[in-house]
């Protein structure tokens, strides 16, 4: 009898507490099947296509009242058939798949300010440098704190983020005696000011650092991995009539970033950085926002192989995209040009043209054409008659992206897409493929480069304490 009374009391207290608070339990199930023939890395002629599927499953628990807000997101991210624990008759589990994607608490500190602490998603300025990396099966979250001062009536939005991973030193149990690609600290200040209903300006400051082996001048050897190499990135972003709230008419965006500080070299030690990135897009929206036409260009700085100035050669001129989103940008969704090494550190300039068309309330068609090219001079392995290295031509090829998005309901969405890349002779030579009998005399002729996928996303709400 006492057990029944205790259970009834607990249930009553729970539902009484929800009168002044809201609790929701949501799910997110994303399954993606893919056909890959040259995705990320070009393939040779007659190479077979690869087929596969991945899945992202999340359970999202949200709680909110007038003073605090919390979120706990449990995620399982896996590639079908890649489980590492199994027996001959069945799969048991993947020890690397299940984890905590988000776990944060947010406290209201004033009328316009809040503080969020814990594991959380960050996404700013169209995910150029700080992103949740939504295309990844696992996504990207950050362990840190976020202070927000949002005064909507004044059009002022200030966000300050701080993330610092634990020290990795000998004897700490966290030491890794090798090159660490993981960002050790990521800190940012993002200040957005709305000038009017359509125009806003954003200042973005990012301080990032990687822990790496230092160089001991006394011994001439690499020291332990306890040196923090820090880079500063400053950006200015102008937006006009952009985003979901944009209206018919002209729209556009312009962003520019400069990066400096010290880069952690893979071979050890650090090098001074002087790099930049720019993006400009202008378009026209019409037919009650059904049709969008736009054109733009992205520029990532790189190292000019013909510049022999001593100070220039000591610096790193390739721009680091930090934790920014790659897949929607930089030459199309084949993801060929998302790392400096992919262009042999020559940077890139990427003119593009896009068309978005809403077929109806539920369906949208997207088309993108990209013309990536080298931004600076890059030397080939070939020599001219005078013994000087011959430079690559700038053009890298043409990429076409096509996607269709259909929303069956608020909970169910499907996306079907395909990309096709036409390689230039320059890109073939860079990848060691046959161009002609004189250039890269090899049997590795390039094949057809394409990538296709179908992605189903279902987001049900299992429970909500909010009264309807």
N, C-alpha and C positions, 0 to 999 in steps of 0.2 A: 504493500500500500504506500509505504514511504517512498519507494522508488518511483512509482507512478506520479506521486505528488511532486517530487523533485523534477521529473521530466516535464510535467505540465507547467511548472513554475518557470523553468528555463525557457521553454518555448514562448510563454507569455511575455517574459522579460525581453526576449529577442524582438518580437513583433512590436512591443511597446517602444523599444529604442528606435525602431525604424520610422516612427512617426516624425521624429525630428532629424532623421538622417536617411541617406539613400544608399542601398547596397545593391550592386548588380553583379551577375555572373554571366560572362560572355564566352563564346568559343570562336576560334578562327581556324579553319581548315583549308589549307592551300595545297593543291596537288598539281604538279606540272610535268607533262610528258614532252620530251624533246627529241628532235632528230638533228644531229650535229655532223657537219662535214666541212671542217675548217674553222669551227668556232674557236676563237682566241689564238689558234695556231693554224696557219694555212696547211693544207694537205696536198700531197702529190697526186698526179693523175692515177685513176683506177683504185685509189684508196677507198675502202668501204666506209659507209656512213655509220655513225654510232647512235644507238637509240637508248634512251634511259628515262627515268622518272625520279623526281624527288618530292618530298612532302614536308610541309611545315604545319604543325598542330599546336595550338595555344589555348590555354585556359586562363581567362583574365578575370580577376576579382577586384572590383572597385568599391571603395567606401568613401562617403563624403558627408560632412555636416558643415555647419557654418564656420568652423574653426580649422578643421583638418581634412585632408584628403589622402588616401592611400591607394596603391595599386600593387598587386602581385600577379605576375604573368609567368606561368609555367609553360615551357616550350619543349617540344620534341622535334628536332630537325634531322631528317635522314634522307639518304638516297636508297631507293628501293633495292633490296637484295644485298645491301652493304653491311648487314648486321655482323658484328664480330663475335657474337656468342650464339652458337647454334649446334645442333646435332644432325645426323643424316636424315632425320625424319621431320625436322621442323626448326623454325627460328625461335630463339629465346629472347634476345634483346640486343640493342646496340648501346654499349656502355658510354659512348660519347654523345649520344643523341639527346638525352633528357637533361634539362637544367632549368635554372631560373633566368629568364630573359629580362624581367623587370621586377624590382622590389624596392619601392620608394614610399616615403611619407612626406607630405607637404603641409606646411603650417602657415596659416594666415598671420602676417606680421603687422598689417595695417590695412587701411582702406584700399590701397592700390598695390601692396607688396606681399609676396609670398616666397617661402624658402622650401625647396625640395631637396631631399637628401636620400641617396641610395642609388641603385642601378636603374638607369632610365634611358629613354631614347632622346637624342638631340637631332634636330633638323632645322637648318637655317639657310636662308638665301638660296632657295632652289637646290639645296644639297650640294652646292659646288665644293665646299671644303669640310663641312660638318654635316653628317648624314646618318640616317639609320640603316643605310645600305639595303633598301627593301628588296632588291633583286636577289640578293644572297638567300640561300635556304635558311641560314641561321640568323640573318639580320645582324644589326650592330647596335649594341647598347653600351653605356658608359657608366663606370662606377665613380660617382662624384656628387657634387652639390650644384644646385642651380638657384640663383636668386633672380626673381622677376619683379620688376616695377612696371606695371602696365596701367597707364592713365588714358583710357580710351577716349574720354571727352576732349582731351588735349592732343590726341593722336600721337602719344609718346609711348614707346615700348622699349624698355631697357632689360636686357638679359645678361647675367654674368654667370659663367660656368667654370667650375674648377674640378679637375680630375687628376689624381696622382696615384699611380700604382706603387705598391710596396717596394722598398729597396731590395736589390738583389746583390748581396755581398757575401764573401766567403764566410762560412760559419753560421749564416742566418737561416739556412734551410731553404732559402729562396734563390740562391746564387746559380746563375747559368753562365758557365765559362765558354761563351760563344757569342757570335754576333746576334743581337736581339732586334728583330724587325718590329716588335710591338712598341707602339708609342707609350712612353713612360708617363708623360704628363701632357694633358691637353686642357688649355685654359682659354677662355674667350670672353670678349665683351662685345655685345651686339646692340647697337642703339639705332632704332628705327623711328623716324619722324614723318608723319603725314603732313604734307604741305597743304593739300586740299583733298577732295574726295577721290581724285584720280592719281595724284602724283605723290610719291614718297621717296625719301632718301635714307639709306642705311650706312652706318659706319660699322665695320666688322674688324676687330682686332683679335688675333689668335697668337698665343704663346704655346709652342709645342716643343717637346724634348724627347730624345731617345737616349737610353743608357747603353754605353758601348765601351769597349776597351780603349784606354788612353795610351799614349806613347810616352815612355819614360826616357827622357834625353840622356840621363846619367848612365843607364844600362844599355840603351839602344834597343830595348825590347818593349813589347806591349805590356801594359799594366793590367790589373784586374778590371772587370767590367763594372766599374763604379764611377765612370765619368759621364756626366749629363751634358749632352750637346743640344743646345737650344736654338730654335729658329723663331723669328717673329714674322708674322704675315699681316699686312694692313690692307684692307679693302674698302672700296667705296662703291655703293650700288644705287643706281637710279632706276625707278620703275614708274611707268606711266600706263594707267588703265590695264594693269596686268591682273592675273589670277582669276579665280572663279567668279568674283564679283565684278569683273571687267564688263564694260558695256560695248555696244557696237561702235565701230570707228577705229581710229588708229590706236595701236598699242605698241609698247616697246620697253626694252631694258638695256642698260649699259652698266657693266661692272669692270673694275680694274683692281688688281691685287699686286702688291710688291712684297717680295720675300727676301729676308736677309738673316744673318746670324751664322751658325755653324752647323754643318751637315755631318752626321755620323757616317763615316765611310765603311763599306763592307770589309775592306782589308785591314781596318784598324785606324784609329785616330780620327781627326775631323778636318773639314775644309770649309773655308768661308763661302757663303752663299750670296748670290745676287741674281734673282730671277723674278719673272713677272708672268701674269696671266690676264687676259682680257676676253670679254664676251660682249657682243652687241647683237641685238635682235630688234627688228621692226616688222610690224605686220598690220593687217587690216581685218577686222571682225565685222560680219554683216549677217543679214537674214535672221535677225533676232538671235544672234549668237550661234547660229547653226554652222556657219562657215568661217574658218580662220585660215588666212594665208600669211605666211611669214618667211622672212629670209634673215640670215645672220652669219656671223663668223666667230670662231673661237681661236684664240692665239695662246699657245704655251711656249714660253721661251726655251731655248736650248743652247748647246755649246756650238760655237762657230769654229769649225776645224781649220779655217784659213786665218784666224786671228792668232798671231804669234806673240802678242804682247805678254810679257812675263806675268804681270799682275792678273791679266785676264785668264791666263792658263791655270793659275793657282786656284781660281774660284770655280764653284759649281753654278752653272747657269740653267740647269734643268729645273723646272718648277715642280715642287712636291704638292700633289693634290691632297695630302694628309688623309683624313677619313671621309673624304667627299664621295659622292655617288659617281660612278663611272659609266654604268650601263646606258643611261639616257643620252650621253654626250660623246664627244671626241671620236668622230668618224663613224658613228652608227653602232648598232647593238651587236655587231660581230666582236666587239671588244678587242680590237687589234692594237689600239693606240692609247691604252690607259696607264701605261708605265713608260718612263723615259727610255728605258732600254729597248722598247719596241721600235723606237725611231732612231736607235743608236745615239741617243742623247741629243739629237738634232732639233728637238722641239717640234711643234706642229702648228699649222694654220688650217682651219677646217671651215670653209664656206659651206653653208647648208641651206636647204629650202624645205619648208614643211607645210602640209595641208591637213587640217582637221575638219571633218564634216559630220554633223549629227544627222543620221538618217531618220531618226525618230526619237521619242523620249527615252528609249532603252538602248539604242544602238549608235555607236560612233566608229568612224573609219579614220585611220591615221596613216599618213604617208610622209616619209622623210627621205631626202636625197642629200648625201654627204660627199664632199670632194676633198678628202684629207691630203695634205702635202707637207713636206718638210719646211720648217720655219727658218732654218739656217743651213749653212754649207756642211755637208757630211762627205768624208772621203770614202771612195771605194777601195778595193784591194788592187785595182788595175793601175797601171802607170802609162803615161804618155811617152812620146818619143824622147822627151827631155828627162825622163825618169821621175817626173812629178806625179803625185797621186791624182787620178781623175775623180771629179766630184759626181755624186749622184744627181740625176735630175730631180726636181722638187716633187713632182706629182707621185702620189702613192696609190691612187686608184679611185674607184667610185663605189659607193655603197647605197643600196636601196633598202629601206625598212618599210614594211607594211604591217598594220595591225588592225584588228577589229575587236571592239569591246561591246559586250552585250550584258545589260543588267536585267536579269529575269525578275528580280525583286530587290528589296532593300538588303536582303541577306545573301543573295546568290548572284555571282558575277562570273562571266567567262571571258577570257582574252585569248585570241588566236593571232599569232604573229609569224612573220618570216623575214629573213634578211638575206641579201645576195650581194657579194662583194666581187668586183671586177678588178683584179690586180694589175697594176702597172708594171712595166719592165723594172722600174726602180725597186718596187716592193719585192718582186720575184728575186732580184739579185740580192737584196738585203736578207732574204730568207733562204738563200743558197739554192734557188731553183733555176732551171735552165731558161735563159733569155734568148740566146742565139749560139751558134757554133763558136763564136769568139768570146762570149761572155758566159761564165759558169758552164763550161763544157761538161755537162752531166746528164744522166738519164732521168733526173728528178724533174720531170715536167709538171707544171702546176695543174691542179684539177679544178673542178667547179667548187667554189667556196660558198656555202650556204648554212643557214641555221633556221629551224622552224620549231615552234612550240605551241602547245595548247595548255592553258592554265585555268583551273576552276577554283574559285574562292567562295567559301560558304562561311558566313558569320552569324550564327544563331545567338539569340539571347535566351539563356536558360532560366534566369530568374531576375526579377526586379522588384524591389520593395516599394517603388514609387506607385502611388495610387493613380489609376487612370480615370 
